Amino acid sequence: MRNLADNALRYTPRGGVVTVRVLTDPFGGVQLLQVEDSGPGIPAEERERVLAPFYRALGTNVDGSGLGLAIVQEIVRQHGATLAMEDADPQRAQGRGLRVSVRFQAPTGV
């Protein structure tokens, strides 16, 4: 969660909004962690690439090594969870933001 929140804070311009949610679906047995921001977002065609170690999208003026999302992806995988990225506000023409959702299945027998 720290890497997701850190990325959202780094890429959201001053005056923007970062929201962290933790939700539980008692019927589906799914626990959901979402981090959403009002920054520039990540184009759909780059979303798989940003999960690779050291990949940095061109044109960003933010410091970093390109490891944050790769680490998140590995942790998600090790927990048997899934990660999805989507526009936070698809109606906005620019600066659509990004919503990253991590879905955890509830342990069986609980």
N, C-alpha and C positions, 0 to 999 in steps of 0.2 A: 504494500500500500504506500509505503514511503516513496518508492521510485515513481509510482503513478502520480502521487500528489506533487512531488518535486517537479516532474515534467510539466504538469498543468500550471504550476506557479511560475516556472521559468518562461513558458511560452505565452502566457496570458498577459496582454499589455496592462499597464497601470490603469486602474479603474475598472478592470474586467472582473469576472466572477469565476471562482472555482468552487465546485460543490462535490462533497464526498457523501455517498449514501451507502448504508448497509441495510439490506432488505431480506426478509425471510418469507418464503412461500410455504406455509404449513401444509398445503395440500400436495404440492409437487415435490416437497422435500428439497427445495433449492434455496441456497443462500447466495445472495447477490451482492457484490461489492461494485459500486460504480464511482468513477471519478470523471467529472464533467467540467469543461472549461469554456470560456468565451474567446479563446485565442484563435489563431489562424486555421487550426485543424490540420489534418493530414489527408491529402488527396487519396481517394479510394485505391488508385493504382499503386500507391506507395506503402500501403498499410502492412502488407506482408514483409516488405523490405526493411521497414523500421524495426522489425523484430530480430533482425540479423545483427550479430555483434559488430560494433564499430561503424554501422551505417548511419550517416548523417544526411538529412535532407538538405539539398542545396538552397542557398538563400536565407538560411537562418543565421541570425547574429547572436546566438545563444551559446555560451560555453558548455562544453560537455565532451564526453568520449564516445558517445553512441552505444553505451552499454546498458543504460537504464531499462529500456523496454525488452532487450534480450534477456536480462536477468529476470524481469517480471515473467516473461514467457516460460523460462525454465522452471521457475517456482510454481507457476500455474500447472505446467505439465506434471511436475513431481507430485502435486496434490490431486491429480486426476480431474482438474477443473478445466474450464474452457475460457478463452479470452476472445472478446469481440470488440471491434472499433467501429464507430459510426459518427456521422455528423451530429453534433449536439443540437444544432438548429438548422435543418436542411432548407428552411425557407429564406434564410439570409443569403444574399449573393456572395458576399465576401466575409471572411472571419466567421465561418460557420461553427467554429469550436470543435471540440472532440469529446465524445463520450466513450470511455473504456469500461467495459463490463466484464467482470470475472464471475463465472457461475460455478459454485461448488455444490456437488450433490451431498445430501445429508448421508451420514454413515448408515449402512444397512443395520437393521435390528434396533433402531432407536425410536 
